[in-house]
Amino acid sequence: MDIYDYNEDNLSAIARSCSYLSYRQSGKPGRGPGDVSCSNCSHWNGRGCARNRFDSIASEMRLD
């Protein structure tokens, strides 16, 4: 298995490409740079994605 960098830039880039992005809080996120991120997604557990999308998107974006 590849090891991916979970820095906030990568989490944001991947979240923008993820069709399963689902925010923890109700309502829409603001427009700050950290608002679109896997770390804000209900499927993110801090070390990986419950929907198993993170690795495939990271690989497609060559973030590994």
C-alpha positions as CSV (number, residue, x, y, z in Angstrom):
1,M,0.0,0.0,0.0
2,D,1.2,3.5,-0.8
3,I,1.8,6.0,1.9
4,Y,0.0,9.3,1.3
5,D,0.8,12.7,2.8
6,Y,-2.2,13.8,4.9
7,N,-1.2,17.5,5.0
8,E,-4.0,20.0,4.7
9,D,-3.2,21.0,1.1
10,N,-3.6,17.4,0.0
11,L,-6.7,16.8,2.0
12,S,-8.2,19.9,0.4
13,A,-7.2,19.0,-3.1
14,I,-8.6,15.5,-2.7
15,A,-11.8,16.7,-1.1
16,R,-12.5,19.0,-4.1
17,S,-12.4,15.8,-6.4
18,C,-14.4,13.6,-4.1
19,S,-18.0,12.8,-5.0
20,Y,-18.6,11.4,-1.4
21,L,-17.7,14.6,0.4
22,S,-20.2,15.0,3.3
23,Y,-19.6,17.6,5.9
24,R,-19.9,16.8,9.6
25,Q,-21.9,19.9,10.4
26,S,-25.2,20.8,8.8
27,G,-25.2,23.7,6.4
28,K,-22.6,24.7,3.8
29,P,-19.0,25.4,4.7
30,G,-17.7,29.0,4.5
31,R,-15.3,30.1,1.9
32,G,-12.1,29.9,4.0
33,P,-9.1,27.9,2.6
34,G,-9.6,25.1,5.1
35,D,-13.3,24.6,4.6
36,V,-13.1,22.1,1.7
37,S,-11.1,19.2,3.2
38,C,-11.3,15.5,3.9
39,S,-10.7,16.4,7.6
40,N,-14.2,18.1,7.6
41,C,-15.9,15.1,5.9
42,S,-18.0,12.6,7.9
43,H,-16.2,9.7,6.2
44,W,-12.7,10.8,7.3
45,N,-11.5,9.1,10.6
46,G,-8.2,11.0,10.9
47,R,-6.1,8.3,9.3
48,G,-8.2,7.3,6.3
49,C,-11.5,7.4,4.4
50,A,-14.3,5.1,5.3
51,R,-15.5,5.2,1.7
52,N,-12.0,4.1,0.4
53,R,-11.9,7.0,-2.0
54,F,-8.9,8.9,-0.6
55,D,-6.2,6.4,-1.9
56,S,-7.7,6.2,-5.4
57,I,-8.0,10.0,-5.8
58,A,-4.6,10.6,-4.3
59,S,-3.1,8.1,-6.7
60,E,-4.9,9.7,-9.7
61,M,-3.6,13.1,-8.6
62,R,-0.1,11.6,-8.0
63,L,0.0,12.7,-4.4
64,D,1.7,9.5,-3.2
